[in-house]
Amino acid sequence: AKLPRQLRGTLLGEALAKLPAARAADLLGYVLGVANSLAVADGLVLSERESVPQALEKAVRGIDTGLRELSRARGQAPEEVLDRTAPLDLFRVGATVDPTLKERAK
């Protein structure tokens, strides 16, 4: 499966690629759900062309940061952490590590 460009070259993208296709597809749906929630929380106008890619980039950055942090803290492979931890929870961990993720999009 082809990943959105925002996931290419990320730990999240690599972890998704190592999971069974059906599980990766489910998790990708959750990642998009996080992006949607961020778009709403940041007050982005969803009809504007850049809103969705901007929200997805922020979601991926946060989830990727959380995934890296938990993988290191637990000594587990990123795909293992991803398989057992909701993307929203990974984003929350990421936002704790990187406070810029708590800022609203401009």
Secondary structure, DSSP 8 states (H G I E B T S, - for coil): ----GGGTTSHHHHHHHHS-HHHHHHHHHHHHHHHHHHHHHTT--TTSTTHHHHHHHHHHHHHHHHHHHHHHHHT--HHHHHHHS-HHHHHHHHHHH-GGGGS---
